[in-house]
Amino acid sequence: MSPHEKPQPPDIENIKRQLRTATPQRLTYTIKTVTPMFGGGVEAGVVDTEMPVRATAIRGHLRFWWRMLFGANRLPEDLLKEENSLWGATNFPSKININIQQKPKKAEWRKFKDYPTDKTKGNFGFKNFKPELYSLFPAVQNKTTTLLKEDYSFKLILSLDPCITNKDRSNIEDTLYAWINFGGLGARTRRGCGSLIICGNKYPKWPMPDGIQVFLKKENYKTALQAWSDAVEAYQSYRQGFRGERHEKLRNGKKIYAPGRSKWPEPDAIRNITGCALKPKYSSNKKIDPLTDTNDHSIPVVDKSFLNAFPRAVLGLPINFHFADGANKQREPAPWEDPADAELLPLPLEGNEDTEHFLRMASPVITKPVFINDSWHAMIAILPYAHALNMRARLFYKSVESDEKNRVDINVDNIHGQLFLGHTYLTPMRDCANAIEGLINFIKREKKFVQWEQRS
């Protein structure tokens, strides 16, 4: 350029044309499901047999895990702006195009079978009361006809905008690995349904969100299903275990072999709130052990200080409470029976009785199989859960006095905190301030899980 020539401004339109015609960067992965999947289709809870894996669903999962990895200590407006610039918004195109190549005709299915006269039989190929059906509970309850069987493979192609930065590309790769390691496809991914693996990748990266706690069981497994079962069993044992001994009792005139009463405080709290509790037809002067004689539920299992306590709220909401000896849909509640079904929903920390409740608070607890160093492991991961500790709850129930559904708000002090300290007789939590701390202690003490600190 001559020293007398003026510098020309860059040709913006030409640069735009070059970018539009440039070959996009591609990230290609062959991914396989390792546990059954349900949901993920257009209709909630239903697998789309023509298109089991949908690009829109994967985009939603990737956006979530991107926020988990890169959203800590960020202002919400700044985070949303960066997220939309990368993943797109209604008025802004995404820099990442997601394509799925799959062969639905090669898919195998687990089918629902209804056993109206024999509830002891399992379903979807799993035994009743076992961890797999605990994870798949909504599918059984809703009589979902079909689950996508494990070992279904598909190819995922991420086409990146040519102008995307190396930092963004690295972040996208980390996001994908976080989704594979901690997430899944379809419904109930927090319970390990629809878990995934990248085929041929024996040593995946382990980007971990700030504040996450990861625990692995001290055991190697040959299959993902075995690892999944043990991960869920540990959580199920904590959340639904801690009961009195199994024993014979009469129910609807039939002799059954039933588990004893729960040592968690919520059942007795609901009995206290509703004024309903199973009572024997004939009075007796003999001393009753409330844990073993479950024909009289009017005597609380827990201390009276816990008769409004709902500590399991921090494990995820809503919680639906069903009492086997309670009023059913055909009968109104009665004071000599256990309560009718009740529901606990999340409620904002601030507000009054007119404050609208939320419909859901996702569980901070993940139970799933993971593939590390050539073998499968049972994993329980705890996501950051400050939001769960900053939440009240609202109980909806039916009482003897009213035909309408009643409600009562549960304060934070009755969900976690000082109330639960110093009470070792509250067996499940063992002197822990909240149910998640109790879960961590339980899986380390009783289930041989150890905390895993590896980062990459």
C-alpha positions, 0 to 999 in steps of 0.5 A: 500500500502506498503511504498516500493511499487511505486504508480501506474498511473491511468488506463486511458483506464479503466476510459474512458471505465467506462465513455463510459458505464456510464448512461448519465444524462437526462433532460426531458421537455414537451414543447408546442407551444403557438403561430403559428409557420412557418418555422423551416423545411429544406426549409426556411420558410416552416414547415415540416409536417412530423417533425415540430420540429427538434433537429438541430433547437433546438441545434441552438437556445440553442447555441445562448441563451448560448452565450447570457447568458455566452458570455459577456466580453469574448474574442471571441476565448475563448468563441468559445472554451468553446462553442464547448467543450460543444455543439460540432463542426465539428471535436468535439462531443457535450456533449449534445445529443438532442432527440425529441419525437413528434406526427405530426399526432396530429398536427393542421394547420393554412392554407393560403387562397388567396383572390385576389379580396378582400384584406380586408380579413385576413389570417391564421384565423387572421384579416387583418392589425392586429398584428398577421398578422404583425408578420406573414407578410413574411408568407402572402407575400410568400403565405406560405401554412401552419402554425403549429397551437399553442398548439402543444406539444412535449417532449424534452430530453437532454442527458448529457455526464456523465463527465459533471460538475454541473456548466455546467449542471446548465448553460444548464438548464439556457440556456433552460429557456432563450430560452423558455422565450425569444425565440421560434421555426421557423421563426420570433421568435423575433415577437413572432411566435413559442413561447413556454411554459414548460408544468406544470411549473408555476414558471419558472426560469428567467436567463437573459442575461447581458444588456437585458431590459424587459418590461411587460404590466400592464395587465394579459391575459387568453391566450397566443394569447391575450398577443402576440397580445398586445405585437406586437401591441405596437411595430407595433404602434410605427414602423408603426403608427404616420401618418396623419389622414385617408382620401379619395383619388383617386388611379388608378381611384378608391376612397379609404380611405387611412391613412395619410403620415408617420411622420417617416423621411425615406419615405421623405428621399427616395423621396429626394434621388430618385427625385420621389414624387407624385404630383397632376395633376393640380396645385392649389394655395391653401395651402397644409397640407402635412399630410392630403392632400396626393395627393402631396408628394413633400412637406416633412412632416419632417424638411429638416435636416431629408431628409437623415435620416433612424432612424428605421435601428437600429430596424433591417435590411433589411427594404423593403420600398413600396410606395402605390403611387409609380412605380410598377414592370411594370412601370419605376419610374417617377418624378410625382410618389412616388419612386419604392420599395427600400431596406435598408441593413446593412453595416459595420461601417468601409469601403468605397463604395466598402465595401460589405454589409451584408444581415441581422441584427436581430432586438434587439427587442423581442415581445412575450407572457410570462407566469408568476405567473399563467397568461400570460403577453405581453412582449417587451424585448430589447437585448443589441444593441451596434452592431446596433449603430455601423452599417451604412446602404446601400439603394438600389433604382431606380431613374428616371435617370437610369434603373439600381439599384442605391445605396447610403450609409447612415452614422451613423449620419443619423441613430442615435445620435445628429441629433435627439436630440432637435427635439420634432416635430419628433413625433415618437422618441420624442427627443430620440437619437435613435429609440430604446430609442424612443420605450422604452419611447413610450411603457411606456408612451402610452402602459402601459408597465413597466420595470421588474427587476426580476432575478434568 
